[in-house]
Amino acid sequence: MSIELLPDGVLQFILSHINNGRDVAYCNCVSKRWKNSMAYIKSLYFTRNAFDNPSHNENADMIVKRMVSAVERLEELVVYCPFSQSGLASWLSLAGPSLSHLELRMDNLGDNTIRHECPSKLDCVGAAMNLKTLKLWGVLIECTPKWDVFHNLRILEVVGARLEDAAVNAVIQACPNLTRLLLLGCEGVHSISINLPYLEQCKLDFYGLGNCTLTLISPKIESLEVQGCSVIKVPETNHLKNLSISNSGGRVYMVDFGNLEALEFLSMRGIQWCWAAICQMLKLASDVKHLYMKVEFTGNYDALQPFPEIDFVDFFNSHPKLRKFDIHGAMFAALCQKNSLKHVDSEFVIPCLEEVYITVRSPLNAEQKMSTLESLLKYGKNLRTMVIKILQMKGSHNSADDFFDEICRFRYMHREIIRIE
């Protein structure tokens, strides 16, 4: 059966699932009937190279406008190809009221002229006031955009941005009903305050010196990932299940969280954390089920300090629900001090631990480290998997070889549980 014999309604339904800008343009050329049917598409997507070879002296702005104007009710618009402020304004003047999803590659980080644009590309986005999802790539947010309130917006994602505190705080305030917020690969932030009553997922990734201050007030927050903050305050955490804190550029100085009884996963990463911040997080996360620890040093000032001794028994007694434990160099070394296993009584067990992943970097205190590995196996009654990762082993040639031989013998004796990577 030829597609030309299909009823108009069926043809329109089939063609409405085409969204690539080039494919839509090709379909418009097939016949007048196909061109009329393309008015019922819901989504338009323009790739990065969609208009590398434009015809009839039309630029990207003109082509996108022509295609947008031919659609009766456009719900989704994704534009990765270069465009101008005037082009964006013209598209959104046509389709803005019907759009629910808008994704734009702004590419204006290196353009010094955009500071003087009025309205700016960011201002133009305000014409799409019924959006449910807004995603922006490569955007400069140094001035407060001229927006009203996006009451329907649920998802805001900004990737690769240069921000000013006042401007980004104003953007967030204009989206009071967000349930998901992502600010990834952003620079220039010093202090950010988020007060969103319906927010459930939040991921923040800030470049720079790692000295940003974050205040988050969102009573429904379930998942929070933060990179690049030295001070973090999250007072309402009754629903928080997944928490990741890292700082690759600075020091985590202070953390202030509410009740973490619902927390299931905790990741702590970074070059340096103040010891008080580490202790605070471990104390609050007493019911955590999966703990990932990769903090290299502690210390309240610029000098990097090793972890103090951590009592093996106290640690596991304080985290009775722990099922999976990823433990890297410094934390493992702290558990392997000579007094760490001094107070083990006959009734001590690690009740829930099923998986442990250990990264070893140094043969120092090899005897204590082997004793800790044996204790994990001995007291972890439900332990099913132990992975020992040998990474950049430091030390004299002979001591490193001897320690590795000991680990290999240990693995051979318990090969049904232990593997070496």
Disulfide bonds with the S-S distance in Angstrom:
none
